[in-house]
Amino acid sequence: MQEMRPRPSWPVVWILATRPHTLPLSISPVIAGSILGWAETASLRLDITLAALVSAVAIQIGTNLHNDAADSRNGTDRADRKGPLRVVQAGWVSAATVERGAHVAFVLALLAGLYLIAQGGVPIFLVGLASLLAGYAYSAGPWPISRGPWGEVFVTLFFGLIAVGGMDYLYSGTVSVAAGLLGLAIGLTAAAVLLVNNTRDRDGDAVAGRRTLAILLHRPAINRFYTALMIGAFVSALALPLTNPGLIGALAGLACLPVLRSTLRTFLDARAPETFNGCLRLTARFQILLVAAVGLGLIVTRAFF
């Protein structure tokens, strides 16, 4: 039986439950899509950006909380878990309470989404509805996404293509090819984060009945897939000027090449859980740095050239 850990204060418990280290994955596409929308239209809509940030972060928090409760109930989070702490597994909060917290987060996302729907109409309603349903279905329903081999596809779509494309539509009324490329860059790095997580947990997940891509593939194939995700993201970001010469500032992403190389090397050599946890941070940092470099390059070229 798992030994109970001392419980910190309630605010700390709930902060840990939201998995704050994962939240940049939902923030990055909103910021990137806003910068791209501004670069394309010369119009900055802080109201849209703020509402989208609230909605996207709330959906991810709701997804994280629901996943915490579900993985504890279905036996995925066991006493020998190798990843970051889960509050239900630690015995700090009941699964039912965490699920109620997830529902509060989803309601907050819906409220913020109503403003976006008022701005973007039916297409944004459909995007928001799909995002809410996907957040719930990630750990719930008859075929939870988190327990099968489609998690990386889900993340690429909702944390990349759909998020950036939705922001571009809210700004410009259309979805450009550049938004698709930028969304692909962000989505592929988010998928790489998930792949690292699932590779670290592949033995325990297999015992719990999961069939993630990391379980179905052998390690050499996992290495090739991770490399393809990361290089694909890098190339997609640098390809933005091919769609619009005014986006030449995206080439500032070249500054992230040394980070890409070191992150790839770390994953390919990873064996111990601690190394995988470090690679998780490096992969997420690469996404943040890529978005920052490309975004800053777009801002500078749009403002001064």
Residue pairs with C-beta under 8 A, 6 or more apart in sequence:
1 79
2 79
2 89
2 91
4 90
4 91
5 85
5 90
5 91
5 92
7 13
7 90
7 91
7 92
8 16
8 92
13 87
13 92
13 93
14 87
14 101
16 85
16 87
17 64
17 65
17 68
17 87
17 93
17 98
17 101
18 61
18 64
18 65
19 61
19 64
19 84
21 84
21 281
21 284
22 60
22 64
22 193
22 284
23 57
23 60
23 61
24 284
24 287
24 288
25 60
25 155
25 159
25 190
25 193
25 284
25 287
26 56
26 57
26 59
26 60
26 159
26 163
27 53
27 56
27 57
28 186
28 287
28 288
28 291
29 56
29 159
29 160
29 163
29 164
29 167
29 183
29 186
29 187
30 49
30 52
30 53
30 56
30 163
30 167
31 49
31 53
31 291
31 295
32 164
32 167
32 182
32 186
32 291
32 294
32 295
33 52
33 163
33 164
33 165
33 166
33 167
33 168
33 171
33 179
33 182
33 183
34 44
34 45
34 48
34 49
34 52
34 167
34 171
35 295
35 298
35 299
36 164
36 167
36 168
36 171
36 176
36 178
36 179
36 182
36 247
36 298
37 43
37 45
37 167
37 168
37 170
37 171
37 172
38 44
38 171
38 302
39 246
39 247
39 249
39 298
39 299
39 301
39 302
40 168
40 171
40 172
40 176
40 178
40 244
41 171
41 172
42 302
43 171
45 170
45 171
47 115
48 116
48 119
48 167
48 170
48 171
49 167
51 112
51 113
51 115
51 116
52 112
52 116
52 166
52 167
52 170
54 108
54 109
54 112
55 109
55 110
55 112
55 113
55 116
55 128
56 109
56 163
58 105
58 106
58 108
58 109
58 112
59 105
59 106
59 109
59 131
59 132
59 135
60 135
61 102
61 105
62 102
62 103
62 104
62 105
62 106
62 109
62 135
62 136
63 102
63 135
63 136
63 138
63 139
65 98
65 99
65 101
65 102
65 105
66 98
66 99
66 102
66 135
66 136
66 138
66 139
66 140
67 138
67 139
67 146
68 77
68 86
68 87
68 88
68 89
68 95
68 98
69 88
69 95
69 96
69 98
69 99
69 102
69 139
70 76
70 95
70 139
70 140
70 144
70 146
71 77
71 86
71 88
71 89
71 139
71 146
72 86
72 88
72 89
72 95
73 95
74 147
74 208
74 209
75 208
75 209
76 147
76 204
76 205
76 208
76 210
77 86
77 88
77 89
78 89
78 204
78 207
78 208
79 89
80 204
81 89
81 201
81 204
82 200
82 201
82 204
82 273
82 276
83 197
83 200
83 201
83 273
83 277
84 277
87 93
87 98
88 94
88 95
88 98
106 132
106 135
106 136
109 128
109 131
109 132
109 135
110 128
110 132
113 124
113 128
113 132
116 124
116 128
116 170
117 124
117 125
117 128
119 170
120 166
120 169
120 170
123 169
124 166
124 169
124 170
127 162
127 166
130 158
130 162
131 158
131 162
134 145
134 154
134 158
137 143
137 144
137 145
138 144
138 145
138 146
138 154
139 145
139 146
145 151
145 154
146 210
146 212
147 209
147 210
147 211
147 212
148 210
148 211
148 212
149 211
149 212
149 213
149 216
151 191
151 194
151 198
151 212
151 213
152 191
152 194
152 195
152 213
152 229
153 191
155 187
155 190
155 191
155 193
155 194
156 184
156 187
156 188
156 190
156 191
157 187
158 187
159 186
159 187
159 190
160 183
160 184
160 185
160 186
160 187
160 188
160 190
160 191
161 180
161 183
161 184
161 187
162 183
163 183
163 186
163 187
164 179
164 180
164 182
164 183
164 186
164 187
165 175
165 179
165 180
165 183
167 179
168 174
168 175
168 176
168 178
168 179
169 175
176 243
176 244
177 243
178 240
178 243
178 244
178 247
181 236
181 237
181 239
181 240
181 243
182 236
182 237
182 240
182 294
184 232
184 233
184 236
185 232
185 233
185 234
185 236
185 237
185 290
185 294
186 233
186 287
186 291
187 233
188 229
188 230
188 232
188 233
188 236
189 229
189 230
189 233
189 283
189 284
189 286
189 287
189 290
190 287
191 229
192 226
192 229
192 230
192 233
192 283
193 280
193 283
193 284
193 287
195 213
195 214
195 222
195 225
195 226
195 229
196 226
196 267
196 270
196 276
196 279
196 280
196 283
197 276
197 280
198 205
198 212
198 213
198 214
198 215
199 214
199 219
199 222
199 226
199 270
199 276
200 273
200 276
200 277
200 280
201 214
202 212
202 214
202 215
205 212
205 214
205 215
206 215
213 222
213 225
214 222
217 225
223 267
223 268
226 264
226 267
226 268
227 264
227 268
230 260
230 263
230 264
230 283
230 286
231 260
233 287
233 290
234 253
234 256
234 257
234 260
234 290
237 250
237 253
237 290
237 294
238 250
238 251
238 253
238 254
240 247
240 250
240 294
241 247
241 248
241 250
241 251
246 301
246 302
247 298
247 301
248 297
248 301
249 294
249 296
249 297
249 298
249 299
249 300
249 301
249 302
250 294
250 297
250 298
251 297
252 293
252 294
252 296
252 297
252 300
253 290
253 293
253 294
253 297
254 293
255 289
255 293
256 286
256 289
256 290
256 293
259 282
259 285
259 286
259 289
260 286
262 282
263 279
263 282
263 283
263 285
263 286
266 275
266 278
266 279
266 282
267 279
267 283
269 275
270 276
270 279
